[in-house]
Amino acid sequence: MTCSEARQYIFAFLDNELDSALSLEVQQHIEHCALCARECEIEKIVRRQLAAKLKEAQALPEFDESALVRLLRSEPGALGRMSRTTRRYWKLGTAGALAAVLVLAASLFVVNSARKAQGVSLADVLVEDFDHFVTEAKPLQIVSADAKEVSEWLRERTALAVSVPSVDPAMASLMGGRKCKINGKPAAFAVYRIGNEMASLVALHESDEALVHMNRVERNGHTHWVDHCRGHTVLACRRGELIYAVISRLPEESLYALMQRTEG
């Protein structure tokens, strides 16, 4: 089961609406996927907050429509960001609706706080993006084995001073690239094949703090950072303003060939 499939079932899973086989499959995925486990835990937090507010709402003397309007105006797009759980409670009635909307702002704060507290690492995000590319069979936007051509295309589309490394064809073959977003920021995404495995090289603007959760490794006079996440290896380095990161199921020794060697 992929992450995108699991997240489609999280609400039904928490509501015990899945058959036993599918429920077990979702449970097993959550147990082995840190990102989906976090999403599930965050939804549980939101549900607990909503349940508490709805319990309080039973004592409300009347529905204060003006308070609802003020909140919605002060929180643009609030209804669009409601979780499925919040929307369900909205249907319970006017008092429940008011409580659901009043708790929405708190819920959004809780979600953001939970994400920060649980520390979603750069490796998590990069592996998620790589898995999404592979499982969803996303197309390459430029198909070329010419590193210079792919670099120029990515620089033009992403405004990043990216340089895709040329590698020995006997070690790896460049397939092409595409632009993407990582943590909401433009990123350059190049794809290689190493033997029977795929590897992505992602270049993006990111602070050094993004690397603190990874293991620092010195190799041939260069500093690299390594992490292992959900069966993938993430190997990263800083070159100038950009972080280059290679993601693959291969061990790190097989990925150093894709590291950008120049410091600029």
Secondary structure, DSSP 8 states (H G I E B T S, - for coil): --HHHHHHHHHHHHTT-S-HHHHHHHHHHHHH-HHHHHHHHHHHHHHHHHHHHHHHHTT-SS--HHHHHHHHHHSTTTGGG--HHHHHHHTT-HHHHHHHHHHHHHHHHHHHHHHHHHT--HHHHHHHHHHHHHHTT---SEE-S-HHHHHHHHHHHH----------TTT-EEEEEEEEEETTEEEEEEEEEETTEEEEEEEEE--GGGGTTSEEEEETTEEEEEEEETTEEEEEEEETTEEEEEEESS-GGGTGGGS--S--
